[in-house]
Amino acid sequence: MQYKTLIYWIILIVFSISIFAQEHYELTYSLKDLENKQKIKDILVEITAVNKDTGEEYTLTNFITNNQITIHREKGNYNIIIKVDDLNTDGKDYYYESTLDLKENTQKEALLFSTGTLRGSVVDNLNNLVKADLRFECSKDYGEKLRSTDKYGYFNVNYMPIGNCRIIASKGDSIGLSDIKIEKGEVTEVQIKLDKSKKSNLLVYIFALILIIVIVILFSKFKRNKPIKKSLIKKEETISKRTKDITKTLNEKELAVVSFLLQNKYKSTQANIMHNTQIPKTTLIRILDSLKNKKIIEIVTFGKLKKVNLTNWFLDK
């Protein structure tokens, strides 16, 4: 009997040591409204911390009278989700999601996005509830995600981003959609009817795509065949004989670049040259390299900006 008691105490001590060996840190979030930076308090808060390395998930739900909530977790990388419900409203009210590398006791400010709640159903042409796939196209991208209804055809999203949203439901070859507006703290209800065919929509998309391709091809052909406006070099006394002689050896596009520089105080930027000569970027780069090799221009780079200058040698200065 004494032997069994001793083993029990040894196991208990080892277990206790292993628990306390994992050092936990205090993580406190101060909750504020993202829009007006006001403190959010007297609310029901659910905070979830998911360890990104181990997959361990911890959730704490608490009603707080101030705007702070605290949890204790061991060192690690976490995905933090905070959901807030003001019990005075019909829907859910705030949502926050972020990542955190917890290495010590930490205090952070959480700026929460405003949300509302969506409840809905999907029916077929005979108004029978059906299970369907869902897609949301909203003006803002945060909150809970949902990909389908339940097996009865109902769906519920507690934390939807406020603003305009389009819901697209589909099942087989049928599709339906509804445009809604989510208000902060309010419950929005919607029913989507599968009254359109994906095949008909697909034909519309294919036709539109073909039309766009044809327009792009015609535009490209027009632009390619459009003659480059030659800005004839003004016969000024300031232009040297060397400059005149060299320009006679240039091809059409090289001459367009050099003429533009001559008329703009011998310097400009690559972007400005491309815009005014209407030479495509890849073609212009080859032309500039050719002119640089001929010692006609020099290129100076400032970050992403490329300045192009006519050389003193070309200008015979």
C-alpha positions as CSV (number, residue, x, y, z in Angstrom):
1,M,0.0,0.0,0.0
2,Q,2.8,2.4,0.9
3,Y,4.6,1.5,-2.3
4,K,1.5,2.4,-4.4
5,T,1.1,5.7,-2.5
6,L,4.8,6.6,-3.2
7,I,4.4,5.9,-6.9
8,Y,1.2,8.1,-7.0
9,W,3.1,11.0,-5.4
10,I,6.0,10.6,-7.7
11,I,3.7,10.7,-10.8
12,L,1.9,13.7,-9.4
13,I,5.2,15.6,-8.8
14,V,6.5,14.8,-12.2
15,F,3.3,15.9,-13.8
16,S,3.2,19.2,-11.8
17,I,6.8,19.9,-12.8
18,S,6.1,19.3,-16.5
19,I,3.1,21.7,-16.3
20,F,5.0,24.5,-14.5
21,A,8.0,24.0,-16.8
22,Q,6.0,25.5,-19.6
23,E,6.3,29.2,-18.9
24,H,3.1,31.1,-19.7
25,Y,2.9,34.8,-20.6
26,E,0.1,37.3,-20.0
27,L,-1.5,38.7,-23.2
28,T,-3.8,41.7,-22.8
29,Y,-5.8,43.3,-25.5
30,S,-7.4,46.8,-25.2
31,L,-10.4,46.9,-27.5
32,K,-11.3,50.0,-29.6
33,D,-13.6,50.8,-32.5
34,L,-11.5,51.1,-35.6
35,E,-13.6,54.0,-37.0
36,N,-13.8,56.4,-34.0
37,K,-11.1,54.9,-31.8
38,Q,-13.6,54.8,-28.9
39,K,-13.2,52.1,-26.2
40,I,-15.4,49.1,-26.5
41,K,-16.8,48.0,-23.2
42,D,-19.8,46.4,-21.4
43,I,-19.7,43.7,-24.1
44,L,-19.4,39.9,-24.5
45,V,-16.0,39.0,-25.9
46,E,-14.8,35.7,-27.4
47,I,-11.0,35.5,-27.9
48,T,-9.4,32.6,-29.7
49,A,-5.6,31.9,-29.8
50,V,-4.5,29.3,-32.3
51,N,-0.8,28.1,-32.0
52,K,0.4,28.2,-35.6
53,D,3.2,25.6,-34.9
54,T,1.2,23.0,-32.9
55,G,-2.4,23.7,-34.0
56,E,-3.5,24.0,-30.4
57,E,-6.6,26.2,-30.0
58,Y,-7.6,28.1,-26.9
59,T,-10.9,30.1,-26.6
60,L,-12.0,32.3,-23.8
61,T,-15.5,33.9,-23.6
62,N,-16.0,36.6,-21.0
63,F,-18.3,39.6,-20.4
64,I,-16.1,42.7,-19.7
65,T,-17.1,46.0,-18.2
66,N,-13.9,47.7,-19.2
67,N,-12.3,47.4,-22.6
68,Q,-9.5,44.9,-21.7
69,I,-9.4,41.1,-21.9
70,T,-6.4,39.0,-20.8
71,I,-5.4,35.4,-21.6
72,H,-2.3,33.4,-20.6
73,R,-0.5,31.4,-23.2
74,E,3.0,29.8,-23.6
75,K,5.6,31.2,-26.0
76,G,4.8,30.7,-29.7
77,N,3.3,32.1,-32.9
78,Y,-0.4,32.7,-32.6
79,N,-3.3,33.6,-34.8
80,I,-5.6,35.8,-32.7
81,I,-9.3,36.2,-33.4
82,I,-11.6,38.5,-31.3
83,K,-15.4,38.5,-31.7
84,V,-17.5,41.0,-29.8
85,D,-21.2,41.0,-29.2
86,D,-23.0,44.0,-27.8
87,L,-26.0,42.4,-26.1
88,N,-28.1,45.6,-26.7
89,T,-28.1,44.9,-30.5
90,D,-29.8,42.2,-32.5
91,G,-26.7,41.1,-34.4
92,K,-23.0,40.7,-33.7
93,D,-20.9,43.9,-33.6
94,Y,-17.1,43.7,-34.0
95,Y,-14.4,41.4,-35.4
96,Y,-10.6,41.4,-35.2
97,E,-8.0,39.0,-36.6
98,S,-4.2,39.2,-36.4
99,T,-1.0,37.2,-35.8
100,L,1.3,37.5,-32.8
101,D,4.7,36.2,-31.9
102,L,4.4,35.8,-28.1
103,K,7.8,36.0,-26.3
104,E,7.0,37.9,-23.1
105,N,4.1,39.6,-21.2
106,T,2.4,41.7,-23.9
107,Q,-0.2,44.5,-24.0
108,K,-1.7,45.4,-27.4
109,E,-4.4,47.6,-28.8
110,A,-6.9,45.9,-31.0
111,L,-8.8,48.1,-33.5
112,L,-11.9,46.2,-34.2
113,F,-13.9,46.2,-37.5
114,S,-17.7,46.8,-37.3
115,T,-19.9,43.9,-38.3
116,G,-23.5,42.8,-38.7
117,T,-25.2,39.4,-38.9
118,L,-26.5,37.6,-42.0
119,R,-29.2,34.9,-42.0
120,G,-30.4,33.3,-45.2
121,S,-31.7,30.4,-47.2
122,V,-31.4,29.0,-50.7
123,V,-34.4,27.7,-52.7
124,D,-34.9,26.2,-56.2
125,N,-37.4,27.2,-58.9
126,L,-40.1,25.3,-56.9
127,N,-39.3,27.2,-53.7
128,N,-37.8,24.0,-52.1
129,L,-34.9,24.5,-49.8
130,V,-31.7,23.1,-51.2
131,K,-28.1,22.8,-50.1
132,A,-25.9,25.0,-52.2
133,D,-22.4,26.4,-52.5
134,L,-22.0,30.1,-51.5
135,R,-19.7,32.9,-52.6
136,F,-19.5,36.4,-51.1
137,E,-18.4,39.5,-53.0
138,C,-18.3,42.3,-50.4
139,S,-17.0,45.8,-50.4
140,K,-14.8,44.9,-47.4
141,D,-12.8,41.7,-46.8
142,Y,-12.9,40.7,-43.1
143,G,-15.0,38.6,-40.8
144,E,-16.2,35.1,-40.9
145,K,-16.1,33.0,-44.1
146,L,-18.7,30.6,-45.3
147,R,-18.6,28.3,-48.4
148,S,-22.0,26.5,-48.3
149,T,-25.4,26.3,-46.7
150,D,-26.2,23.5,-44.2
151,K,-27.9,20.3,-45.6
152,Y,-31.3,21.9,-45.2
153,G,-30.4,25.0,-47.3
154,Y,-30.0,27.5,-44.5
155,F,-26.9,29.6,-43.7
156,N,-25.8,32.0,-41.0
157,V,-22.8,34.3,-40.8
158,N,-22.6,36.0,-37.5
159,Y,-19.7,38.4,-38.3
160,M,-20.2,40.0,-41.7
161,P,-18.3,43.1,-42.9
162,I,-20.6,46.2,-43.0
163,G,-21.4,47.7,-46.4
164,N,-22.6,46.3,-49.7
165,C,-22.4,42.6,-50.4
166,R,-23.4,40.3,-53.2
167,I,-24.2,36.7,-52.4
168,I,-23.9,34.1,-55.1
169,A,-25.5,30.6,-54.6
170,S,-25.0,27.7,-56.9
171,K,-26.0,24.1,-57.2
172,G,-25.3,22.0,-60.3
173,D,-26.1,24.1,-63.3
174,S,-28.4,26.5,-61.4
175,I,-27.3,29.8,-59.9
176,G,-28.8,32.7,-58.1
177,L,-27.7,35.9,-56.5
178,S,-28.8,38.7,-54.1
179,D,-27.4,42.1,-53.4
180,I,-27.7,43.2,-49.7
181,K,-26.4,45.8,-47.3
182,I,-25.0,44.9,-43.9
183,E,-25.6,47.4,-41.1
184,K,-23.6,47.5,-37.9
185,G,-25.1,45.3,-35.1
186,E,-28.2,44.5,-37.3
187,V,-29.5,41.2,-38.5
188,T,-30.1,41.0,-42.3
189,E,-32.2,38.2,-43.7
190,V,-32.1,37.1,-47.3
191,Q,-33.5,34.3,-49.5
192,I,-31.7,33.4,-52.7
193,K,-33.6,31.7,-55.5
194,L,-31.7,29.5,-58.0
195,D,-33.4,30.8,-61.1
196,K,-30.6,31.1,-63.6
197,S,-28.5,28.7,-65.6
198,K,-24.7,28.6,-65.3
199,K,-24.5,27.5,-69.0
200,S,-26.3,30.7,-70.1
201,N,-24.0,32.8,-68.0
202,L,-21.0,30.9,-69.3
203,L,-22.1,31.8,-72.9
204,V,-22.3,35.4,-72.0
205,Y,-18.9,35.3,-70.4
206,I,-17.4,33.6,-73.4
207,F,-18.9,36.1,-75.8
208,A,-17.6,39.0,-73.7
209,L,-14.2,37.4,-73.5
210,I,-14.1,36.9,-77.3
211,L,-15.2,40.6,-77.8
212,I,-12.5,41.8,-75.5
213,I,-9.8,39.8,-77.3
214,V,-10.9,41.1,-80.7
215,I,-10.8,44.7,-79.4
216,V,-7.4,44.2,-77.9
217,I,-6.1,42.7,-81.2
218,L,-7.5,45.4,-83.3
219,F,-6.2,48.1,-81.0
220,S,-2.7,46.6,-80.9
221,K,-2.7,46.3,-84.7
222,F,-3.8,49.9,-85.1
223,K,-1.2,51.1,-82.6
224,R,1.5,49.0,-84.3
225,N,0.6,50.3,-87.8
226,K,0.2,53.9,-86.6
227,P,3.1,55.9,-87.9
228,I,5.3,57.4,-85.3
229,K,5.0,61.1,-85.3
230,K,8.4,62.4,-86.4
231,S,9.1,65.6,-84.7
232,L,11.3,67.1,-87.4
233,I,14.5,68.5,-85.9
234,K,14.2,72.2,-86.0
235,K,16.8,73.9,-88.1
236,E,18.4,75.9,-85.4
237,E,21.8,77.5,-85.4
238,T,22.5,75.7,-82.1
239,I,22.4,72.3,-83.7
240,S,25.9,71.3,-84.7
241,K,27.1,69.7,-87.9
242,R,27.9,66.5,-86.1
243,T,24.4,66.3,-84.6
244,K,22.9,66.7,-88.1
245,D,25.2,64.1,-89.7
246,I,24.5,61.5,-87.0
247,T,20.8,61.9,-87.1
248,K,20.9,61.0,-90.8
249,T,22.1,57.5,-89.8
250,L,19.3,56.8,-87.4
251,N,16.3,54.7,-88.1
252,E,12.7,56.0,-87.7
253,K,12.2,55.1,-84.0
254,E,15.7,56.2,-83.0
255,L,15.1,59.5,-84.8
256,A,11.8,60.0,-82.9
257,V,13.6,59.6,-79.6
258,V,16.5,61.9,-80.4
259,S,14.1,64.6,-81.9
260,F,12.0,64.6,-78.8
261,L,15.1,65.1,-76.6
262,L,16.4,67.9,-78.8
263,Q,13.0,69.7,-78.5
264,N,13.0,69.2,-74.7
265,K,16.3,70.8,-73.7
266,Y,18.2,67.7,-74.4
267,K,16.8,65.6,-71.5
268,S,13.7,63.8,-70.3
269,T,12.6,60.6,-68.5
270,Q,12.1,57.2,-70.1
271,A,8.4,57.3,-69.1
272,N,7.9,60.7,-70.7
273,I,9.6,59.6,-73.9
274,M,7.5,56.4,-74.1
275,H,4.3,58.5,-73.5
276,N,5.1,61.1,-76.2
277,T,6.6,58.9,-78.9
278,Q,4.1,56.0,-78.3
279,I,6.9,53.5,-78.5
280,P,6.2,50.3,-76.5
281,K,8.3,49.9,-73.4
282,T,10.2,46.9,-74.5
283,T,11.0,48.4,-77.9
284,L,12.0,51.7,-76.3
285,I,14.5,49.9,-74.0
286,R,16.2,48.4,-77.0
287,I,16.3,51.7,-78.8
288,L,17.8,53.5,-75.7
289,D,20.4,50.8,-75.4
290,S,21.3,51.2,-79.1
291,L,21.6,55.0,-78.7
292,K,23.7,54.6,-75.6
293,N,26.1,52.3,-77.4
294,K,26.4,54.9,-80.1
295,K,27.3,57.5,-77.5
296,I,24.3,59.6,-78.4
297,I,22.6,59.4,-75.0
298,E,23.4,58.7,-71.4
299,I,21.0,57.1,-68.9
300,V,21.1,58.0,-65.2
301,T,19.0,55.9,-62.8
302,F,17.4,57.3,-59.6
303,G,15.5,54.4,-57.9
304,K,12.8,53.5,-60.4
305,L,13.2,56.8,-62.3
306,K,15.4,56.7,-65.5
307,K,16.6,60.1,-66.8
308,V,17.8,60.2,-70.4
309,N,20.2,63.0,-71.6
310,L,21.8,63.7,-74.9
311,T,25.6,63.5,-74.6
312,N,28.0,66.4,-75.0
313,W,29.8,64.4,-77.7
314,F,26.6,64.1,-79.8
315,L,25.8,67.8,-79.3
316,D,29.4,68.6,-80.1
317,K,29.8,70.7,-77.0
